[in-house]
């Protein structure tokens, strides 16, 4: 995998994770106003973005596990950071939306 390909993979993960994060925060706002159906839709859409980010991540893991030498990339590290924090946000939003429902 070239440095350019690795950087593009990092940007791809950042983009998917960023989209998921935005959808999750929008879902929380929907729950605040009592629109739980919309909140659920947005959480599902966010999950789809996270799945796509994982696909990108998996391609990198497969390349490395097959013996390909992977260079360090700050962009990829940034993408991994975004993905990890978005996954944490996803877990938190499930709980927070549930709290709004019980309200």
C-alpha positions as CSV (number, residue, x, y, z in Angstrom):
1,X,0.0,0.0,0.0
2,X,1.5,3.3,-1.0
3,X,1.7,6.3,1.3
4,X,-0.9,8.1,-0.9
5,X,-3.3,5.1,-0.6
6,X,-2.8,5.0,3.2
7,X,-3.5,8.7,3.5
8,X,-6.7,8.3,1.4
9,X,-7.8,5.4,3.6
10,X,-7.3,7.7,6.6
11,X,-9.4,10.4,5.0
12,X,-12.1,7.9,4.2
13,X,-12.3,6.7,7.8
14,X,-12.4,10.4,9.0
15,X,-15.2,11.1,6.6
16,X,-17.4,8.1,7.6
17,X,-16.7,8.6,11.3
18,X,-17.5,12.4,11.0
19,X,-20.8,11.7,9.2
20,X,-21.7,9.2,11.9
21,X,-20.8,11.7,14.6
22,X,-23.0,14.3,13.1
23,X,-25.9,11.9,12.7
24,X,-25.6,10.8,16.4
25,X,-25.6,14.4,17.7
26,X,-28.6,15.1,15.5
27,X,-30.3,12.0,16.9
28,X,-29.8,13.4,20.4
29,X,-31.5,16.6,19.4
30,X,-34.4,14.7,17.9
31,X,-34.8,12.8,21.2
32,X,-34.7,16.0,23.1
33,X,-37.8,17.1,21.2
34,X,-39.5,13.8,21.6
35,X,-39.0,12.6,18.0
36,X,-37.8,9.2,18.9
37,X,-38.6,7.7,15.5
38,X,-36.3,10.2,13.9
39,X,-33.6,9.6,16.6
40,X,-33.7,5.9,15.8
41,X,-33.4,6.6,12.0
42,X,-30.4,8.8,12.6
43,X,-28.8,6.2,14.9
44,X,-29.3,3.5,12.2
45,X,-27.8,5.9,9.5
46,X,-24.8,6.6,11.9
47,X,-24.3,2.8,12.3
48,X,-24.2,2.4,8.5
49,X,-21.4,5.0,8.4
50,X,-19.5,3.2,11.1
51,X,-19.8,-0.1,9.3
52,X,-18.3,1.6,6.2
53,X,-15.4,3.0,8.3
54,X,-14.8,-0.5,9.6
55,X,-14.7,-1.8,6.0
56,X,-11.9,0.7,5.3
57,X,-10.1,-0.2,8.5
58,X,-10.4,-3.9,7.7
59,X,-8.8,-3.5,4.3
60,X,-5.8,-2.1,6.1
61,X,-5.7,-4.8,8.7
62,X,-5.9,-7.5,5.9
63,X,-3.0,-5.9,4.0
64,X,-0.8,-5.7,7.1
65,X,-1.7,-9.3,8.2
66,X,-0.7,-10.6,4.8
67,X,2.8,-9.2,5.3
68,X,2.5,-5.9,3.5
69,X,4.7,-3.2,5.1
70,X,2.4,-0.3,6.2
71,X,4.0,3.1,6.6
72,X,3.0,5.4,9.5
73,X,0.4,8.0,8.6
74,X,-0.8,10.8,10.8
75,X,-4.0,11.0,8.7
76,X,-4.7,7.3,9.3
77,X,-4.0,7.8,13.1
78,X,-6.4,10.7,13.0
79,X,-9.0,8.6,11.3
80,X,-8.6,5.8,13.9
81,X,-9.1,8.4,16.6
82,X,-12.2,9.7,15.0
83,X,-13.6,6.3,14.6
84,X,-12.9,5.2,18.2
85,X,-14.5,8.3,19.7
86,X,-17.5,8.1,17.4
87,X,-18.1,4.5,18.5
88,X,-18.0,5.7,22.1
89,X,-20.4,8.4,21.3
90,X,-22.7,5.8,19.6
91,X,-22.8,3.8,22.8
92,X,-23.5,7.0,24.9
93,X,-26.3,8.2,22.6
94,X,-28.1,4.9,23.0
95,X,-28.2,5.4,26.7
96,X,-29.0,9.1,26.5
97,X,-31.9,8.7,24.1
98,X,-33.3,5.9,26.3
99,X,-33.1,8.4,29.3
100,X,-35.1,11.0,27.2
101,X,-37.7,8.3,26.5
102,X,-38.1,7.6,30.2
103,X,-38.1,11.3,30.9
